[in-house]
Amino acid sequence: MTNTATVAPSAQYLADEHGYFGEYGGAALPPHLVEPIAEVARAYAEASADPSFHEELQALLSRYVGRPSLLYFAENLSAHLGGARVYLKREDLNHTGAHKINHTLGQALLAKRMGKRTLIAETGAGQHGVALATAAALTGLNCEVHMGAIDVAKQHPNVVRMELLGATVVAVDEGGQSLKEAVDSAFATYAANPEEYFFAIGSVVGPHPYPSMVRDFQSVVGREARAQVLEAEGRLPDALIASVGGGSNALGLFTAFLDDPEVRLIGVEPGGEGLTGDRHAATMTLGTPGTLHGMHTRVLQTAAGEPSPVHSIASGLDYPGIGPQHVRLQEQGRGEYVSVSDAETLAAFQLLTRVEGIIPALESSHAIAHAVRLAPTLPADAVLVVNLSGRGDKDVDYVAERLAR
Ligand SMILES: *Cc1c(COP(=O)(O)O)cnc(C)c1O
């Protein structure tokens, strides 16, 4: 039923040979990492031109992940909001409960193809680490996940999951003991032994080729959704809505629609407790040009050029940077970026749970919250597709505690 054949977007939406989307992207790396990352870029270029690589990945996506994921018409939610017909792309129904498995499997297959034995990564909230440890268990690779010591304590259930899946969790107790130190530690370990390790990144961020590669692995989401909405409605949707942390679930949904200018592409970032203080992670709205994690992009940064502390009710969205292609899409007038607050997100989480019996991840609840705003302003024959990037079981204890306060 769903057509998952690859149709590349037009060249204006692809990176150039150095990984630049306009001025953004590239590979800003210390000298000792230039060659290992260039090796990844060469291997990915070769793999992505090889039909057998795509077949192998597609087989895992259908046999193991359970793709295609449903495109669900949320009839109760649509009636409740009044206005547009709202569809949910059900990435929450994937094995492991979110979209991240799409790109960790892709990177695991590439690592094997390159002859690497160990997947290495950093993780903050632990979602990337768990998806990566899952892919490693399936494909027979080792997995080493670096985490700030504070995050290890905060994210205990994810640490247990990773260890059960066979991963080694390295607690980093330098400096602030958080994501920044974990990134540095994972990169240092990788650089010391690039024959052994494949560095796996959890979103459309980092040096070239990762923003393009992770987007390609996620783009199955939009290819399916495009065929599914055409089948259900006989036409393309008026808008797509997705949450944006680094931006991988958003580009996953958007990519198959880039050359359909009548389809609005809306990314929703975390407005947290408001845009006036520093308790948010609204990088597209308030960030400035800078270099972070090997890419030139927009960054929430201090006057001294250090990444700012960021906050979101959804731990998967609190990142001070953004995938470089999103900055370019906004400049091209193709992507629109808005923010919603923690309070709106919590209300959307409760609403979807009550009217549809679907508990969304707090990350995905940002996209729902914007649909709650937008749908009532549109006519009854308008169609919205919201990316339900993950399920909310991981968030229920936190939500219960917030609501009790
Ligand atoms: C990690 C995560 C996100 C944010 O990451 P993107 O790269 O912006 O998609 C969103 N939703 C869920 C469920 C996640 O786990």
PDBQT file of the ligand as one rigid body, heavy atoms in Angstrom, charges set to zero:
ROOT
HETATM    1  C1  LIG A 501      14.584  12.560  20.557  1.00  0.00    +0.000 C 
HETATM    2  C2  LIG A 501      13.148  12.799  20.303  1.00  0.00    +0.000 A 
HETATM    3  C3  LIG A 501      12.682  13.966  19.651  1.00  0.00    +0.000 A 
HETATM    4  C4  LIG A 501      13.590  15.099  19.260  1.00  0.00    +0.000 C 
HETATM    5  O1  LIG A 501      14.572  14.791  18.327  1.00  0.00    +0.000 OA
HETATM    6  P1  LIG A 501      14.489  15.284  16.819  1.00  0.00    +0.000 P 
HETATM    7  O2  LIG A 501      15.816  14.930  16.259  1.00  0.00    +0.000 OA
HETATM    8  O3  LIG A 501      14.238  16.762  16.844  1.00  0.00    +0.000 OA
HETATM    9  O4  LIG A 501      13.376  14.561  16.190  1.00  0.00    +0.000 OA
HETATM   10  C5  LIG A 501      11.334  14.094  19.388  1.00  0.00    +0.000 A 
HETATM   11  N1  LIG A 501      10.459  13.122  19.756  1.00  0.00    +0.000 NA
HETATM   12  C6  LIG A 501      10.852  12.005  20.398  1.00  0.00    +0.000 A 
HETATM   13  C7  LIG A 501       9.831  11.001  20.791  1.00  0.00    +0.000 C 
HETATM   14  C8  LIG A 501      12.210  11.803  20.689  1.00  0.00    +0.000 A 
HETATM   15  O5  LIG A 501      12.603  10.690  21.321  1.00  0.00    +0.000 OA
ENDROOT
TORSDOF 0
